[in-house]
Amino acid sequence: MATHPVGAKDANDLGLYDMSGNLYEWCWDWYDADYYDVSSAGDPTGPSTGYSRVLRGGSWSSNSMRCRSADRTYGTPSYNHNTVGFRVARR
């Protein structure tokens, strides 16, 4: 198994490509295992500081339970692996 070219598969219902399964994607949020238990319900941004950043979406080597944008794990900012990447986004 391996990665596939970006945009090679169909978009989801929102017109977004590759939101899960190709590579875990780094998120700006710091990771806290208990943060969602104490955060606001609408678009929580994570704690203001931390040791590890959030990774989402699973990768080509993940099982189906991990290949969803709601799934999250974490890594230190210096962590690198062939299952981890990032998405350039503009807001």
Distance bins in CASP14 RR format, pairs under 12 A and 6 or more apart:
PFRMAT RR
TARGET T0000
AUTHOR 0000-0000-0000
RMODE 2
METHOD distances of the structure
MODEL  1
1 21 0 0 0 0 0 1 0 0 0 0 0
1 22 0 0 0 0 0 1 0 0 0 0 0
1 59 0 0 0 0 1 0 0 0 0 0 0
1 60 1 0 1 0 0 0 0 0 0 0 0
1 61 1 0 0 1 0 0 0 0 0 0 0
1 62 0 0 0 0 1 0 0 0 0 0 0
1 63 0 0 0 0 0 1 0 0 0 0 0
1 67 0 0 0 0 0 1 0 0 0 0 0
1 82 0 0 0 0 0 1 0 0 0 0 0
1 83 0 0 0 0 0 1 0 0 0 0 0
2 21 0 0 0 0 0 1 0 0 0 0 0
2 22 0 0 0 0 1 0 0 0 0 0 0
2 23 0 0 0 0 0 1 0 0 0 0 0
2 59 0 0 0 0 0 1 0 0 0 0 0
2 60 1 0 1 0 0 0 0 0 0 0 0
2 61 0 0 0 0 1 0 0 0 0 0 0
2 82 0 0 0 0 1 0 0 0 0 0 0
2 83 0 0 0 0 0 1 0 0 0 0 0
3 9 0 0 0 0 0 1 0 0 0 0 0
3 18 0 0 0 0 1 0 0 0 0 0 0
3 21 0 0 0 0 1 0 0 0 0 0 0
3 22 1 0 1 0 0 0 0 0 0 0 0
3 23 1 0 0 1 0 0 0 0 0 0 0
3 24 0 0 0 0 0 1 0 0 0 0 0
3 58 0 0 0 0 0 1 0 0 0 0 0
3 59 0 0 0 0 1 0 0 0 0 0 0
3 60 1 0 1 0 0 0 0 0 0 0 0
3 61 0 0 0 0 1 0 0 0 0 0 0
3 82 0 0 0 0 1 0 0 0 0 0 0
3 83 0 0 0 0 1 0 0 0 0 0 0
3 84 0 0 0 0 0 1 0 0 0 0 0
3 85 0 0 0 0 1 0 0 0 0 0 0
4 10 0 0 0 0 0 1 0 0 0 0 0
4 17 0 0 0 0 0 1 0 0 0 0 0
4 18 0 0 0 0 1 0 0 0 0 0 0
4 21 0 0 0 0 1 0 0 0 0 0 0
4 22 1 0 0 1 0 0 0 0 0 0 0
4 23 0 0 0 0 0 1 0 0 0 0 0
4 59 0 0 0 0 0 1 0 0 0 0 0
4 60 1 0 0 1 0 0 0 0 0 0 0
5 17 0 0 0 0 0 1 0 0 0 0 0
5 18 0 0 0 0 1 0 0 0 0 0 0
5 22 0 0 0 0 1 0 0 0 0 0 0
6 16 0 0 0 0 0 1 0 0 0 0 0
6 17 1 0 0 1 0 0 0 0 0 0 0
6 18 1 0 1 0 0 0 0 0 0 0 0
6 19 0 0 0 0 0 1 0 0 0 0 0
6 22 1 0 0 1 0 0 0 0 0 0 0
6 23 0 0 0 0 1 0 0 0 0 0 0
6 25 0 0 0 0 0 1 0 0 0 0 0
6 85 0 0 0 0 0 1 0 0 0 0 0
6 87 0 0 0 0 1 0 0 0 0 0 0
6 88 0 0 0 0 0 1 0 0 0 0 0
7 15 0 0 0 0 0 1 0 0 0 0 0
7 16 0 0 0 0 0 1 0 0 0 0 0
7 17 1 0 1 0 0 0 0 0 0 0 0
7 18 1 0 0 1 0 0 0 0 0 0 0
7 19 0 0 0 0 0 1 0 0 0 0 0
7 22 0 0 0 0 1 0 0 0 0 0 0
7 87 0 0 0 0 0 1 0 0 0 0 0
8 17 0 0 0 0 1 0 0 0 0 0 0
8 18 0 0 0 0 1 0 0 0 0 0 0
8 22 0 0 0 0 1 0 0 0 0 0 0
9 15 0 0 0 0 0 1 0 0 0 0 0
9 16 0 0 0 0 0 1 0 0 0 0 0
9 17 1 0 0 1 0 0 0 0 0 0 0
9 18 1 0 0 1 0 0 0 0 0 0 0
9 19 0 0 0 0 0 1 0 0 0 0 0
9 20 0 0 0 0 0 1 0 0 0 0 0
9 21 0 0 0 0 1 0 0 0 0 0 0
9 22 0 0 0 0 1 0 0 0 0 0 0
10 16 0 0 0 0 0 1 0 0 0 0 0
10 17 0 0 0 0 1 0 0 0 0 0 0
10 18 0 0 0 0 0 1 0 0 0 0 0
10 19 0 0 0 0 0 1 0 0 0 0 0
11 17 1 0 1 0 0 0 0 0 0 0 0
11 18 0 0 0 0 1 0 0 0 0 0 0
11 19 0 0 0 0 1 0 0 0 0 0 0
12 18 0 0 0 0 1 0 0 0 0 0 0
12 19 1 0 1 0 0 0 0 0 0 0 0
12 20 0 0 0 0 1 0 0 0 0 0 0
12 21 0 0 0 0 0 1 0 0 0 0 0
12 68 0 0 0 0 0 1 0 0 0 0 0
12 69 0 0 0 0 1 0 0 0 0 0 0
13 19 0 0 0 0 0 1 0 0 0 0 0
14 69 0 0 0 0 0 1 0 0 0 0 0
16 25 0 0 0 0 0 1 0 0 0 0 0
16 69 0 0 0 0 1 0 0 0 0 0 0
16 87 0 0 0 0 1 0 0 0 0 0 0
16 89 0 0 0 0 0 1 0 0 0 0 0
17 87 0 0 0 0 1 0 0 0 0 0 0
18 24 0 0 0 0 0 1 0 0 0 0 0
18 25 0 0 0 0 1 0 0 0 0 0 0
18 57 0 0 0 0 1 0 0 0 0 0 0
18 58 0 0 0 0 0 1 0 0 0 0 0
18 59 0 0 0 0 0 1 0 0 0 0 0
18 60 0 0 0 0 0 1 0 0 0 0 0
18 67 0 0 0 0 0 1 0 0 0 0 0
18 69 0 0 0 0 0 1 0 0 0 0 0
18 85 0 0 0 0 0 1 0 0 0 0 0
18 87 0 0 0 0 1 0 0 0 0 0 0
19 25 0 0 0 0 1 0 0 0 0 0 0
19 56 0 0 0 0 1 0 0 0 0 0 0
19 57 1 0 0 1 0 0 0 0 0 0 0
19 58 0 0 0 0 0 1 0 0 0 0 0
19 67 0 0 0 0 1 0 0 0 0 0 0
19 68 0 0 0 0 1 0 0 0 0 0 0
19 69 1 0 1 0 0 0 0 0 0 0 0
19 70 0 0 0 0 0 1 0 0 0 0 0
19 71 0 0 0 0 0 1 0 0 0 0 0
19 87 0 0 0 0 1 0 0 0 0 0 0
19 89 0 0 0 0 0 1 0 0 0 0 0
20 55 0 0 0 0 0 1 0 0 0 0 0
20 56 0 0 0 0 1 0 0 0 0 0 0
20 57 1 0 1 0 0 0 0 0 0 0 0
20 58 1 0 0 1 0 0 0 0 0 0 0
20 59 0 0 0 0 1 0 0 0 0 0 0
20 60 0 0 0 0 0 1 0 0 0 0 0
20 62 0 0 0 0 1 0 0 0 0 0 0
20 64 0 0 0 0 1 0 0 0 0 0 0
20 65 0 0 0 0 0 1 0 0 0 0 0
20 66 0 0 0 0 1 0 0 0 0 0 0
20 67 1 0 1 0 0 0 0 0 0 0 0
20 68 1 0 1 0 0 0 0 0 0 0 0
20 69 1 0 1 0 0 0 0 0 0 0 0
20 70 0 0 0 0 1 0 0 0 0 0 0
20 71 1 0 0 1 0 0 0 0 0 0 0
20 72 0 0 0 0 0 1 0 0 0 0 0
20 87 0 0 0 0 0 1 0 0 0 0 0
21 55 0 0 0 0 0 1 0 0 0 0 0
21 56 0 0 0 0 0 1 0 0 0 0 0
21 57 1 0 1 0 0 0 0 0 0 0 0
21 58 1 0 1 0 0 0 0 0 0 0 0
21 59 1 0 1 0 0 0 0 0 0 0 0
21 60 1 0 0 1 0 0 0 0 0 0 0
21 61 0 0 0 0 1 0 0 0 0 0 0
21 62 1 0 0 1 0 0 0 0 0 0 0
21 63 0 0 0 0 0 1 0 0 0 0 0
21 64 0 0 0 0 1 0 0 0 0 0 0
21 65 0 0 0 0 0 1 0 0 0 0 0
21 66 1 0 0 1 0 0 0 0 0 0 0
21 67 1 0 1 0 0 0 0 0 0 0 0
21 68 0 0 0 0 1 0 0 0 0 0 0
21 69 0 0 0 0 1 0 0 0 0 0 0
21 71 0 0 0 0 1 0 0 0 0 0 0
21 83 0 0 0 0 1 0 0 0 0 0 0
21 84 0 0 0 0 0 1 0 0 0 0 0
21 85 0 0 0 0 0 1 0 0 0 0 0
22 56 0 0 0 0 0 1 0 0 0 0 0
22 57 0 0 0 0 1 0 0 0 0 0 0
22 58 0 0 0 0 1 0 0 0 0 0 0
22 59 1 0 0 1 0 0 0 0 0 0 0
22 60 1 0 0 1 0 0 0 0 0 0 0
22 61 0 0 0 0 0 1 0 0 0 0 0
22 62 0 0 0 0 0 1 0 0 0 0 0
22 67 0 0 0 0 1 0 0 0 0 0 0
22 69 0 0 0 0 0 1 0 0 0 0 0
22 82 0 0 0 0 0 1 0 0 0 0 0
22 83 0 0 0 0 1 0 0 0 0 0 0
22 84 0 0 0 0 0 1 0 0 0 0 0
22 85 0 0 0 0 1 0 0 0 0 0 0
22 86 0 0 0 0 0 1 0 0 0 0 0
22 87 0 0 0 0 1 0 0 0 0 0 0
23 55 0 0 0 0 1 0 0 0 0 0 0
23 56 0 0 0 0 0 1 0 0 0 0 0
23 57 0 0 0 0 1 0 0 0 0 0 0
23 58 1 0 0 1 0 0 0 0 0 0 0
23 59 1 0 1 0 0 0 0 0 0 0 0
23 60 1 0 0 1 0 0 0 0 0 0 0
23 61 0 0 0 0 1 0 0 0 0 0 0
23 62 0 0 0 0 1 0 0 0 0 0 0
23 66 0 0 0 0 0 1 0 0 0 0 0
23 67 0 0 0 0 0 1 0 0 0 0 0
23 80 0 0 0 0 0 1 0 0 0 0 0
23 81 0 0 0 0 1 0 0 0 0 0 0
23 82 0 0 0 0 1 0 0 0 0 0 0
23 83 1 0 0 1 0 0 0 0 0 0 0
23 84 1 0 0 1 0 0 0 0 0 0 0
23 85 1 0 1 0 0 0 0 0 0 0 0
23 86 0 0 0 0 1 0 0 0 0 0 0
23 87 0 0 0 0 1 0 0 0 0 0 0
24 53 0 0 0 0 0 1 0 0 0 0 0
24 54 0 0 0 0 1 0 0 0 0 0 0
24 55 1 0 1 0 0 0 0 0 0 0 0
24 56 1 0 0 1 0 0 0 0 0 0 0
24 57 1 0 1 0 0 0 0 0 0 0 0
24 58 1 0 1 0 0 0 0 0 0 0 0
24 59 1 0 1 0 0 0 0 0 0 0 0
24 60 0 0 0 0 1 0 0 0 0 0 0
24 61 0 0 0 0 1 0 0 0 0 0 0
24 62 1 0 0 1 0 0 0 0 0 0 0
24 66 0 0 0 0 1 0 0 0 0 0 0
24 67 0 0 0 0 1 0 0 0 0 0 0
24 68 0 0 0 0 0 1 0 0 0 0 0
24 69 0 0 0 0 0 1 0 0 0 0 0
24 71 0 0 0 0 1 0 0 0 0 0 0
24 72 0 0 0 0 1 0 0 0 0 0 0
24 73 1 0 0 1 0 0 0 0 0 0 0
24 74 0 0 0 0 1 0 0 0 0 0 0
24 75 0 0 0 0 1 0 0 0 0 0 0
24 79 0 0 0 0 0 1 0 0 0 0 0
24 80 0 0 0 0 0 1 0 0 0 0 0
24 81 0 0 0 0 1 0 0 0 0 0 0
24 82 0 0 0 0 0 1 0 0 0 0 0
24 83 1 0 1 0 0 0 0 0 0 0 0
24 84 1 0 1 0 0 0 0 0 0 0 0
24 85 1 0 0 1 0 0 0 0 0 0 0
24 86 0 0 0 0 1 0 0 0 0 0 0
24 87 0 0 0 0 0 1 0 0 0 0 0
25 53 0 0 0 0 0 1 0 0 0 0 0
25 54 0 0 0 0 1 0 0 0 0 0 0
25 55 1 0 0 1 0 0 0 0 0 0 0
25 56 1 0 1 0 0 0 0 0 0 0 0
25 57 1 0 0 1 0 0 0 0 0 0 0
25 58 0 0 0 0 1 0 0 0 0 0 0
25 59 0 0 0 0 1 0 0 0 0 0 0
25 67 0 0 0 0 0 1 0 0 0 0 0
25 69 0 0 0 0 1 0 0 0 0 0 0
25 71 0 0 0 0 0 1 0 0 0 0 0
25 72 0 0 0 0 0 1 0 0 0 0 0
25 73 0 0 0 0 0 1 0 0 0 0 0
25 83 0 0 0 0 0 1 0 0 0 0 0
25 84 1 0 0 1 0 0 0 0 0 0 0
25 85 1 0 1 0 0 0 0 0 0 0 0
25 86 1 0 1 0 0 0 0 0 0 0 0
25 87 1 0 1 0 0 0 0 0 0 0 0
25 88 0 0 0 0 0 1 0 0 0 0 0
25 89 0 0 0 0 1 0 0 0 0 0 0
26 52 0 0 0 0 0 1 0 0 0 0 0
26 53 1 0 1 0 0 0 0 0 0 0 0
26 54 1 0 0 1 0 0 0 0 0 0 0
26 55 1 0 0 1 0 0 0 0 0 0 0
26 56 0 0 0 0 1 0 0 0 0 0 0
26 57 0 0 0 0 0 1 0 0 0 0 0
26 72 0 0 0 0 0 1 0 0 0 0 0
26 73 0 0 0 0 0 1 0 0 0 0 0
26 74 0 0 0 0 0 1 0 0 0 0 0
26 75 0 0 0 0 1 0 0 0 0 0 0
26 76 0 0 0 0 0 1 0 0 0 0 0
26 77 0 0 0 0 1 0 0 0 0 0 0
26 78 0 0 0 0 0 1 0 0 0 0 0
26 79 0 0 0 0 1 0 0 0 0 0 0
26 80 0 0 0 0 0 1 0 0 0 0 0
26 81 0 0 0 0 0 1 0 0 0 0 0
26 83 0 0 0 0 0 1 0 0 0 0 0
26 84 1 0 0 1 0 0 0 0 0 0 0
26 85 1 0 0 1 0 0 0 0 0 0 0
26 86 1 0 1 0 0 0 0 0 0 0 0
26 87 0 0 0 0 1 0 0 0 0 0 0
26 88 0 0 0 0 0 1 0 0 0 0 0
26 89 0 0 0 0 0 1 0 0 0 0 0
27 44 0 0 0 0 0 1 0 0 0 0 0
27 45 0 0 0 0 1 0 0 0 0 0 0
27 46 0 0 0 0 1 0 0 0 0 0 0
27 52 0 0 0 0 0 1 0 0 0 0 0
27 53 1 0 0 1 0 0 0 0 0 0 0
27 54 1 0 1 0 0 0 0 0 0 0 0
27 55 1 0 0 1 0 0 0 0 0 0 0
27 56 1 0 1 0 0 0 0 0 0 0 0
27 57 0 0 0 0 1 0 0 0 0 0 0
27 69 0 0 0 0 0 1 0 0 0 0 0
27 71 0 0 0 0 0 1 0 0 0 0 0
27 72 1 0 0 1 0 0 0 0 0 0 0
27 73 0 0 0 0 0 1 0 0 0 0 0
27 74 0 0 0 0 1 0 0 0 0 0 0
27 75 0 0 0 0 0 1 0 0 0 0 0
27 77 0 0 0 0 0 1 0 0 0 0 0
27 84 0 0 0 0 0 1 0 0 0 0 0
27 85 0 0 0 0 0 1 0 0 0 0 0
27 86 0 0 0 0 1 0 0 0 0 0 0
27 87 0 0 0 0 1 0 0 0 0 0 0
27 89 0 0 0 0 0 1 0 0 0 0 0
28 45 1 0 0 1 0 0 0 0 0 0 0
28 46 0 0 0 0 1 0 0 0 0 0 0
28 47 0 0 0 0 0 1 0 0 0 0 0
28 48 0 0 0 0 0 1 0 0 0 0 0
28 53 1 0 0 1 0 0 0 0 0 0 0
28 54 0 0 0 0 1 0 0 0 0 0 0
28 55 0 0 0 0 0 1 0 0 0 0 0
28 56 0 0 0 0 0 1 0 0 0 0 0
28 77 0 0 0 0 0 1 0 0 0 0 0
28 86 0 0 0 0 0 1 0 0 0 0 0
28 87 0 0 0 0 0 1 0 0 0 0 0
28 89 0 0 0 0 1 0 0 0 0 0 0
28 91 0 0 0 0 0 1 0 0 0 0 0
29 35 0 0 0 0 1 0 0 0 0 0 0
29 36 0 0 0 0 0 1 0 0 0 0 0
29 39 0 0 0 0 0 1 0 0 0 0 0
29 43 0 0 0 0 0 1 0 0 0 0 0
29 44 0 0 0 0 1 0 0 0 0 0 0
29 45 1 0 0 1 0 0 0 0 0 0 0
29 46 1 0 1 0 0 0 0 0 0 0 0
29 47 1 0 0 1 0 0 0 0 0 0 0
29 48 0 0 0 0 0 1 0 0 0 0 0
29 49 0 0 0 0 0 1 0 0 0 0 0
29 50 0 0 0 0 1 0 0 0 0 0 0
29 52 0 0 0 0 1 0 0 0 0 0 0
29 53 1 0 0 1 0 0 0 0 0 0 0
29 54 1 0 1 0 0 0 0 0 0 0 0
29 55 0 0 0 0 1 0 0 0 0 0 0
29 56 0 0 0 0 1 0 0 0 0 0 0
29 72 0 0 0 0 1 0 0 0 0 0 0
29 74 0 0 0 0 1 0 0 0 0 0 0
29 75 0 0 0 0 0 1 0 0 0 0 0
30 44 0 0 0 0 0 1 0 0 0 0 0
30 45 0 0 0 0 1 0 0 0 0 0 0
30 46 1 0 1 0 0 0 0 0 0 0 0
30 47 1 0 1 0 0 0 0 0 0 0 0
30 48 1 0 0 1 0 0 0 0 0 0 0
30 49 1 0 0 1 0 0 0 0 0 0 0
30 50 1 0 1 0 0 0 0 0 0 0 0
30 51 1 0 0 1 0 0 0 0 0 0 0
30 52 1 0 0 1 0 0 0 0 0 0 0
30 53 1 0 0 1 0 0 0 0 0 0 0
30 54 1 0 0 1 0 0 0 0 0 0 0
30 55 0 0 0 0 0 1 0 0 0 0 0
30 72 0 0 0 0 0 1 0 0 0 0 0
30 74 0 0 0 0 1 0 0 0 0 0 0
30 75 0 0 0 0 0 1 0 0 0 0 0
30 76 0 0 0 0 0 1 0 0 0 0 0
30 77 0 0 0 0 1 0 0 0 0 0 0
31 46 0 0 0 0 1 0 0 0 0 0 0
31 47 0 0 0 0 1 0 0 0 0 0 0
31 49 0 0 0 0 0 1 0 0 0 0 0
31 50 1 0 0 1 0 0 0 0 0 0 0
31 51 1 0 0 1 0 0 0 0 0 0 0
31 52 1 0 1 0 0 0 0 0 0 0 0
31 53 1 0 0 1 0 0 0 0 0 0 0
31 54 1 0 1 0 0 0 0 0 0 0 0
31 55 0 0 0 0 1 0 0 0 0 0 0
31 56 0 0 0 0 0 1 0 0 0 0 0
31 72 1 0 0 1 0 0 0 0 0 0 0
31 73 0 0 0 0 1 0 0 0 0 0 0
31 74 1 1 0 0 0 0 0 0 0 0 0
31 75 1 0 0 1 0 0 0 0 0 0 0
31 76 0 0 0 0 1 0 0 0 0 0 0
31 77 0 0 0 0 0 1 0 0 0 0 0
31 79 0 0 0 0 0 1 0 0 0 0 0
32 38 0 0 0 0 1 0 0 0 0 0 0
32 39 0 0 0 0 1 0 0 0 0 0 0
32 44 0 0 0 0 0 1 0 0 0 0 0
32 45 0 0 0 0 0 1 0 0 0 0 0
32 46 1 0 0 1 0 0 0 0 0 0 0
32 47 1 0 1 0 0 0 0 0 0 0 0
32 48 0 0 0 0 0 1 0 0 0 0 0
32 49 0 0 0 0 1 0 0 0 0 0 0
32 50 1 0 0 1 0 0 0 0 0 0 0
32 51 0 0 0 0 1 0 0 0 0 0 0
32 52 0 0 0 0 1 0 0 0 0 0 0
32 53 0 0 0 0 0 1 0 0 0 0 0
32 54 0 0 0 0 1 0 0 0 0 0 0
32 72 0 0 0 0 0 1 0 0 0 0 0
32 74 0 0 0 0 1 0 0 0 0 0 0
33 46 0 0 0 0 0 1 0 0 0 0 0
33 47 0 0 0 0 0 1 0 0 0 0 0
33 50 0 0 0 0 0 1 0 0 0 0 0
33 51 0 0 0 0 0 1 0 0 0 0 0
33 52 0 0 0 0 1 0 0 0 0 0 0
33 54 0 0 0 0 0 1 0 0 0 0 0
33 72 0 0 0 0 1 0 0 0 0 0 0
33 73 0 0 0 0 0 1 0 0 0 0 0
33 74 0 0 0 0 1 0 0 0 0 0 0
34 44 0 0 0 0 0 1 0 0 0 0 0
34 46 0 0 0 0 0 1 0 0 0 0 0
34 47 0 0 0 0 1 0 0 0 0 0 0
35 44 1 0 0 1 0 0 0 0 0 0 0
35 45 0 0 0 0 1 0 0 0 0 0 0
35 46 1 0 1 0 0 0 0 0 0 0 0
35 47 1 0 1 0 0 0 0 0 0 0 0
35 48 0 0 0 0 0 1 0 0 0 0 0
35 49 0 0 0 0 0 1 0 0 0 0 0
35 50 0 0 0 0 0 1 0 0 0 0 0
35 52 0 0 0 0 0 1 0 0 0 0 0
35 54 0 0 0 0 1 0 0 0 0 0 0
35 72 0 0 0 0 0 1 0 0 0 0 0
35 74 0 0 0 0 0 1 0 0 0 0 0
36 42 0 0 0 0 0 1 0 0 0 0 0
36 43 0 0 0 0 0 1 0 0 0 0 0
36 44 1 0 0 1 0 0 0 0 0 0 0
36 45 0 0 0 0 0 1 0 0 0 0 0
36 46 0 0 0 0 1 0 0 0 0 0 0
36 47 0 0 0 0 0 1 0 0 0 0 0
36 54 0 0 0 0 0 1 0 0 0 0 0
36 70 0 0 0 0 0 1 0 0 0 0 0
36 72 0 0 0 0 1 0 0 0 0 0 0
37 44 0 0 0 0 0 1 0 0 0 0 0
38 44 0 0 0 0 1 0 0 0 0 0 0
38 46 0 0 0 0 0 1 0 0 0 0 0
38 47 0 0 0 0 1 0 0 0 0 0 0
39 45 0 0 0 0 1 0 0 0 0 0 0
39 46 1 0 0 1 0 0 0 0 0 0 0
39 47 0 0 0 0 1 0 0 0 0 0 0
39 48 0 0 0 0 0 1 0 0 0 0 0
40 46 0 0 0 0 0 1 0 0 0 0 0
44 54 0 0 0 0 0 1 0 0 0 0 0
44 72 0 0 0 0 0 1 0 0 0 0 0
45 54 0 0 0 0 0 1 0 0 0 0 0
46 52 0 0 0 0 0 1 0 0 0 0 0
46 53 0 0 0 0 0 1 0 0 0 0 0
46 54 1 0 0 1 0 0 0 0 0 0 0
46 72 0 0 0 0 0 1 0 0 0 0 0
46 74 0 0 0 0 0 1 0 0 0 0 0
47 53 0 0 0 0 0 1 0 0 0 0 0
47 54 0 0 0 0 0 1 0 0 0 0 0
47 74 0 0 0 0 0 1 0 0 0 0 0
50 74 0 0 0 0 1 0 0 0 0 0 0
50 75 0 0 0 0 0 1 0 0 0 0 0
50 76 0 0 0 0 1 0 0 0 0 0 0
50 77 0 0 0 0 1 0 0 0 0 0 0
51 74 0 0 0 0 1 0 0 0 0 0 0
51 75 0 0 0 0 1 0 0 0 0 0 0
51 76 1 0 0 1 0 0 0 0 0 0 0
51 77 0 0 0 0 1 0 0 0 0 0 0
51 78 0 0 0 0 0 1 0 0 0 0 0
51 79 0 0 0 0 0 1 0 0 0 0 0
52 72 0 0 0 0 0 1 0 0 0 0 0
52 73 0 0 0 0 1 0 0 0 0 0 0
52 74 1 1 0 0 0 0 0 0 0 0 0
52 75 1 0 1 0 0 0 0 0 0 0 0
52 76 1 0 1 0 0 0 0 0 0 0 0
52 77 1 0 0 1 0 0 0 0 0 0 0
52 78 0 0 0 0 0 1 0 0 0 0 0
52 79 0 0 0 0 1 0 0 0 0 0 0
53 72 0 0 0 0 0 1 0 0 0 0 0
53 73 0 0 0 0 0 1 0 0 0 0 0
53 74 1 0 0 1 0 0 0 0 0 0 0
53 75 1 0 0 1 0 0 0 0 0 0 0
53 76 1 0 0 1 0 0 0 0 0 0 0
53 77 1 0 1 0 0 0 0 0 0 0 0
53 78 0 0 0 0 0 1 0 0 0 0 0
53 79 0 0 0 0 1 0 0 0 0 0 0
53 84 0 0 0 0 0 1 0 0 0 0 0
53 85 0 0 0 0 0 1 0 0 0 0 0
53 86 0 0 0 0 0 1 0 0 0 0 0
54 69 0 0 0 0 0 1 0 0 0 0 0
54 70 0 0 0 0 0 1 0 0 0 0 0
54 71 0 0 0 0 0 1 0 0 0 0 0
54 72 1 0 1 0 0 0 0 0 0 0 0
54 73 1 0 0 1 0 0 0 0 0 0 0
54 74 1 0 1 0 0 0 0 0 0 0 0
54 75 0 0 0 0 1 0 0 0 0 0 0
54 76 0 0 0 0 0 1 0 0 0 0 0
54 77 0 0 0 0 0 1 0 0 0 0 0
54 79 0 0 0 0 0 1 0 0 0 0 0
54 84 0 0 0 0 0 1 0 0 0 0 0
54 86 0 0 0 0 0 1 0 0 0 0 0
55 62 0 0 0 0 0 1 0 0 0 0 0
55 66 0 0 0 0 0 1 0 0 0 0 0
55 69 0 0 0 0 0 1 0 0 0 0 0
55 71 0 0 0 0 1 0 0 0 0 0 0
55 72 1 0 0 1 0 0 0 0 0 0 0
55 73 1 0 1 0 0 0 0 0 0 0 0
55 74 1 0 0 1 0 0 0 0 0 0 0
55 75 1 0 0 1 0 0 0 0 0 0 0
55 76 0 0 0 0 0 1 0 0 0 0 0
55 77 0 0 0 0 0 1 0 0 0 0 0
55 79 0 0 0 0 1 0 0 0 0 0 0
55 80 0 0 0 0 0 1 0 0 0 0 0
55 81 0 0 0 0 1 0 0 0 0 0 0
55 83 0 0 0 0 1 0 0 0 0 0 0
55 84 1 0 0 1 0 0 0 0 0 0 0
55 85 0 0 0 0 1 0 0 0 0 0 0
55 86 0 0 0 0 1 0 0 0 0 0 0
55 87 0 0 0 0 0 1 0 0 0 0 0
56 62 0 0 0 0 0 1 0 0 0 0 0
56 66 0 0 0 0 1 0 0 0 0 0 0
56 67 0 0 0 0 0 1 0 0 0 0 0
56 68 0 0 0 0 1 0 0 0 0 0 0
56 69 1 0 1 0 0 0 0 0 0 0 0
56 70 1 0 0 1 0 0 0 0 0 0 0
56 71 1 0 0 1 0 0 0 0 0 0 0
56 72 1 0 1 0 0 0 0 0 0 0 0
56 73 1 0 0 1 0 0 0 0 0 0 0
56 74 0 0 0 0 1 0 0 0 0 0 0
56 75 0 0 0 0 0 1 0 0 0 0 0
56 84 0 0 0 0 0 1 0 0 0 0 0
56 85 0 0 0 0 0 1 0 0 0 0 0
56 86 0 0 0 0 0 1 0 0 0 0 0
56 87 0 0 0 0 1 0 0 0 0 0 0
57 64 0 0 0 0 0 1 0 0 0 0 0
57 65 0 0 0 0 0 1 0 0 0 0 0
57 66 1 0 0 1 0 0 0 0 0 0 0
57 67 1 0 0 1 0 0 0 0 0 0 0
57 68 1 0 0 1 0 0 0 0 0 0 0
57 69 1 0 1 0 0 0 0 0 0 0 0
57 70 0 0 0 0 1 0 0 0 0 0 0
57 71 1 0 1 0 0 0 0 0 0 0 0
57 72 1 0 0 1 0 0 0 0 0 0 0
57 73 0 0 0 0 1 0 0 0 0 0 0
57 83 0 0 0 0 0 1 0 0 0 0 0
57 84 0 0 0 0 0 1 0 0 0 0 0
57 85 0 0 0 0 0 1 0 0 0 0 0
57 86 0 0 0 0 0 1 0 0 0 0 0
57 87 0 0 0 0 0 1 0 0 0 0 0
58 64 0 0 0 0 1 0 0 0 0 0 0
58 65 0 0 0 0 1 0 0 0 0 0 0
58 66 1 0 1 0 0 0 0 0 0 0 0
58 67 1 0 1 0 0 0 0 0 0 0 0
58 68 1 0 0 1 0 0 0 0 0 0 0
58 69 0 0 0 0 1 0 0 0 0 0 0
58 70 0 0 0 0 0 1 0 0 0 0 0
58 71 1 0 0 1 0 0 0 0 0 0 0
58 72 0 0 0 0 1 0 0 0 0 0 0
58 73 0 0 0 0 1 0 0 0 0 0 0
58 81 0 0 0 0 0 1 0 0 0 0 0
58 83 1 0 0 1 0 0 0 0 0 0 0
58 84 0 0 0 0 1 0 0 0 0 0 0
58 85 0 0 0 0 0 1 0 0 0 0 0
59 66 1 0 0 1 0 0 0 0 0 0 0
59 67 1 0 0 1 0 0 0 0 0 0 0
59 71 0 0 0 0 0 1 0 0 0 0 0
59 73 0 0 0 0 0 1 0 0 0 0 0
59 81 0 0 0 0 1 0 0 0 0 0 0
59 82 0 0 0 0 1 0 0 0 0 0 0
59 83 1 1 0 0 0 0 0 0 0 0 0
59 84 1 0 0 1 0 0 0 0 0 0 0
59 85 0 0 0 0 1 0 0 0 0 0 0
60 66 0 0 0 0 0 1 0 0 0 0 0
60 67 0 0 0 0 1 0 0 0 0 0 0
60 81 0 0 0 0 0 1 0 0 0 0 0
60 82 0 0 0 0 1 0 0 0 0 0 0
60 83 1 0 0 1 0 0 0 0 0 0 0
60 84 0 0 0 0 0 1 0 0 0 0 0
60 85 0 0 0 0 0 1 0 0 0 0 0
61 67 0 0 0 0 0 1 0 0 0 0 0
61 81 0 0 0 0 1 0 0 0 0 0 0
61 82 0 0 0 0 1 0 0 0 0 0 0
61 83 1 0 1 0 0 0 0 0 0 0 0
61 84 0 0 0 0 0 1 0 0 0 0 0
62 68 0 0 0 0 1 0 0 0 0 0 0
62 71 0 0 0 0 1 0 0 0 0 0 0
62 73 0 0 0 0 1 0 0 0 0 0 0
62 83 1 0 0 1 0 0 0 0 0 0 0
62 84 0 0 0 0 0 1 0 0 0 0 0
63 71 0 0 0 0 0 1 0 0 0 0 0
64 71 0 0 0 0 0 1 0 0 0 0 0
65 71 1 0 0 1 0 0 0 0 0 0 0
65 73 0 0 0 0 0 1 0 0 0 0 0
66 72 0 0 0 0 1 0 0 0 0 0 0
66 73 1 0 0 1 0 0 0 0 0 0 0
66 83 0 0 0 0 0 1 0 0 0 0 0
67 83 0 0 0 0 0 1 0 0 0 0 0
69 87 0 0 0 0 0 1 0 0 0 0 0
73 79 0 0 0 0 0 1 0 0 0 0 0
73 81 0 0 0 0 0 1 0 0 0 0 0
73 83 0 0 0 0 0 1 0 0 0 0 0
73 84 0 0 0 0 1 0 0 0 0 0 0
74 84 0 0 0 0 0 1 0 0 0 0 0
75 81 0 0 0 0 1 0 0 0 0 0 0
75 83 0 0 0 0 0 1 0 0 0 0 0
75 84 0 0 0 0 1 0 0 0 0 0 0
75 85 0 0 0 0 0 1 0 0 0 0 0
76 84 0 0 0 0 0 1 0 0 0 0 0
77 84 0 0 0 0 0 1 0 0 0 0 0
77 86 0 0 0 0 0 1 0 0 0 0 0
78 84 0 0 0 0 0 1 0 0 0 0 0
79 85 0 0 0 0 0 1 0 0 0 0 0
80 86 0 0 0 0 0 1 0 0 0 0 0
END
